């Protein structure tokens, strides 16, 4: 009869270990396993060559394999100011910051989130490389090289995305008086996503 309590103890121990092992596959475990610390990497960065004027757009993807973070600002020696923008329902709005989800991605792509390089100090041309500093609340500053691509370059064209070319300039929340009257501001929206 002494075997019954010993067998029950072994079963309870095995069940406890099995439950612990099941928790190891939990997707939220990776963010907490490094203390919730973000692990950001930036890829797919580019600037479409502007047609003229004093503005250019920028696109990239933040890949985060850790805890949540926030993109708070962007700077670059090429422009007096770099602003963060989002486009939803055909309306472009400046944003103060963007959340970077834990174990996720933050996309800056045509027809959606994007950077605006304002008051360019010199005109970037196709083939140039532009140094850009992304400032994160927890990860600090990440310097990324943005290659300047053809004005129509769009590596993220996916079905189901809103066509940026369908966006009317009059529907944007940014006052027209603060925009350049040249087509350079809209050069990033002249390509239609599929």
C-alpha positions as CSV (number, residue, x, y, z in Angstrom):
1,X,0.0,0.0,0.0
2,X,3.0,2.3,0.3
3,X,3.3,2.3,-3.5
4,X,0.0,4.3,-4.0
5,X,1.1,7.5,-2.3
6,X,4.5,7.3,-4.1
7,X,2.8,6.7,-7.5
8,X,0.4,9.6,-6.8
9,X,3.4,11.9,-6.0
10,X,5.1,10.9,-9.2
11,X,2.0,11.6,-11.2
12,X,1.6,15.0,-9.6
13,X,5.2,15.9,-10.3
14,X,4.9,14.8,-13.9
15,X,1.8,16.8,-14.4
16,X,3.5,19.9,-12.9
17,X,6.5,19.5,-15.2
18,X,4.2,19.0,-18.2
19,X,2.3,22.2,-17.4
20,X,5.5,24.2,-17.0
21,X,6.8,22.9,-20.3
22,X,3.5,24.0,-22.0
23,X,4.0,27.5,-20.8
24,X,7.4,27.7,-22.5
25,X,5.7,27.8,-25.9
26,X,3.6,30.8,-24.9
27,X,4.3,33.7,-27.4
28,X,4.2,36.2,-24.6
29,X,7.1,34.4,-22.9
30,X,9.8,35.8,-25.2
31,X,9.0,39.4,-24.3
32,X,9.0,38.6,-20.6
33,X,12.1,36.3,-20.8
34,X,14.3,39.2,-21.5
35,X,12.7,41.3,-18.8
36,X,10.3,43.0,-21.2
37,X,13.3,44.7,-22.9
38,X,12.7,45.6,-26.6
39,X,14.9,44.1,-29.2
40,X,14.4,46.4,-32.3
41,X,15.9,46.0,-35.7
42,X,15.1,48.2,-38.7
43,X,14.9,46.8,-42.3
44,X,13.5,47.5,-45.7
45,X,14.3,51.2,-45.4
46,X,14.2,53.5,-48.4
47,X,13.5,57.0,-49.7
48,X,11.8,57.4,-53.1
49,X,13.7,60.0,-55.1
50,X,11.8,63.2,-54.8
51,X,10.8,65.0,-58.1
52,X,11.7,68.4,-56.7
53,X,10.8,70.8,-54.0
54,X,12.0,70.6,-50.4
55,X,10.3,67.4,-49.1
56,X,10.9,63.7,-49.4
57,X,9.2,60.6,-47.9
58,X,10.7,57.7,-46.1
59,X,9.6,54.1,-45.4
60,X,10.9,51.2,-43.3
61,X,9.8,48.4,-41.0
62,X,10.8,48.0,-37.3
63,X,11.1,44.4,-36.3
64,X,10.8,43.8,-32.5
65,X,11.6,40.5,-30.9
66,X,11.3,41.8,-27.4
67,X,9.1,43.9,-25.2
68,X,7.0,46.9,-26.4
69,X,8.7,50.2,-27.2
70,X,7.7,53.6,-28.8
71,X,9.2,55.4,-31.8
72,X,9.3,58.9,-30.4
73,X,11.0,60.9,-33.2
74,X,13.3,60.8,-36.2
75,X,16.2,63.0,-37.3
76,X,18.5,63.3,-40.2
77,X,21.2,65.7,-41.4
78,X,19.5,65.9,-44.8
79,X,16.5,67.8,-43.5
80,X,15.8,70.5,-41.0
81,X,12.9,68.4,-39.7
82,X,11.7,64.8,-40.0
83,X,8.1,64.2,-39.0
84,X,6.1,61.0,-38.4
85,X,2.8,60.6,-40.4
86,X,0.0,58.1,-40.7
87,X,-2.6,57.8,-43.4
88,X,-6.0,56.3,-42.6
89,X,-9.1,56.4,-44.8
90,X,-7.2,58.7,-47.2
91,X,-6.4,61.3,-44.5
92,X,-2.8,62.0,-43.7
93,X,-2.1,63.2,-40.1
94,X,1.1,64.0,-38.3
95,X,1.8,61.7,-35.3
96,X,3.9,62.5,-32.2
97,X,5.0,58.9,-31.8
98,X,4.2,55.3,-32.8
99,X,3.9,52.2,-30.5
100,X,6.2,49.3,-31.4
101,X,4.4,46.2,-30.3
102,X,6.1,43.5,-28.2
103,X,7.2,40.6,-30.5
104,X,5.8,42.5,-33.5
105,X,6.4,44.9,-36.3
106,X,5.8,48.6,-37.0
107,X,5.3,49.2,-40.7
108,X,6.0,52.5,-42.5
109,X,4.9,51.8,-46.1
110,X,3.3,53.6,-49.0
111,X,-0.3,54.5,-48.4
112,X,0.2,54.2,-44.6
113,X,2.7,55.3,-42.0
114,X,5.6,57.3,-43.4
115,X,8.3,59.8,-42.6
116,X,8.4,63.3,-44.1
117,X,11.8,64.9,-44.5
118,X,10.9,68.6,-44.5
119,X,13.0,71.6,-45.6
120,X,15.7,69.4,-47.4
121,X,19.2,70.8,-47.1
122,X,20.0,69.1,-50.4
123,X,18.0,67.0,-52.9
124,X,18.6,63.2,-52.5
125,X,19.1,61.4,-55.9
126,X,18.5,57.8,-56.8
127,X,21.5,55.8,-55.6
128,X,22.4,58.1,-52.7
129,X,22.4,56.8,-49.1
130,X,20.9,58.9,-46.3
131,X,21.7,58.4,-42.6
132,X,18.6,58.6,-40.5
133,X,18.4,58.4,-36.7
134,X,15.3,56.7,-35.2
135,X,14.7,57.6,-31.6
136,X,13.0,55.0,-29.4
137,X,11.7,55.5,-25.8
138,X,13.5,52.4,-24.5
139,X,15.9,51.3,-27.2
140,X,17.5,54.7,-27.6
141,X,18.8,55.9,-31.0
142,X,19.1,53.5,-33.9
143,X,21.0,54.8,-36.9
144,X,19.8,53.4,-40.3
145,X,21.0,54.0,-43.8
146,X,18.1,54.7,-46.2
147,X,19.0,54.1,-49.8
148,X,17.4,56.5,-52.3
149,X,15.3,54.4,-54.8
150,X,13.4,55.3,-58.0
151,X,10.3,57.4,-57.3
152,X,8.0,54.5,-58.1
153,X,9.8,51.9,-56.0
154,X,7.4,50.0,-53.8
155,X,8.7,46.7,-52.2
156,X,5.6,46.4,-50.0
157,X,2.9,46.4,-52.7
158,X,0.3,43.9,-51.3
159,X,-3.3,43.3,-52.2
160,X,-5.9,44.8,-49.9
161,X,-3.9,47.9,-49.1
162,X,-5.5,51.3,-49.8
163,X,-4.2,52.8,-53.0
164,X,-2.2,55.9,-52.0
165,X,-2.9,57.5,-55.4
166,X,-6.6,57.5,-54.6
167,X,-5.9,59.9,-51.8
168,X,-7.0,63.4,-52.7
169,X,-4.8,66.3,-51.5
170,X,-7.9,68.2,-50.3
171,X,-8.8,65.4,-47.9
172,X,-5.5,65.6,-46.0
173,X,-5.6,67.1,-42.6
174,X,-2.3,68.9,-43.1
175,X,-3.1,72.5,-44.3
176,X,-2.2,73.0,-47.9
177,X,-0.4,76.3,-47.1
178,X,2.2,74.4,-45.0
179,X,2.9,72.0,-47.9
180,X,5.3,72.6,-50.8
181,X,3.4,73.4,-54.0
182,X,5.7,71.2,-56.0
183,X,4.8,67.5,-56.6
184,X,7.6,66.3,-54.4
185,X,5.3,65.9,-51.4
186,X,3.0,63.7,-53.3
187,X,5.7,61.7,-55.2
188,X,5.5,59.0,-52.5
189,X,1.7,58.6,-53.2
190,X,1.9,58.5,-57.0
191,X,2.4,54.8,-57.1
192,X,-0.7,52.5,-56.8
193,X,-0.5,49.5,-54.6
194,X,-1.9,46.3,-56.0
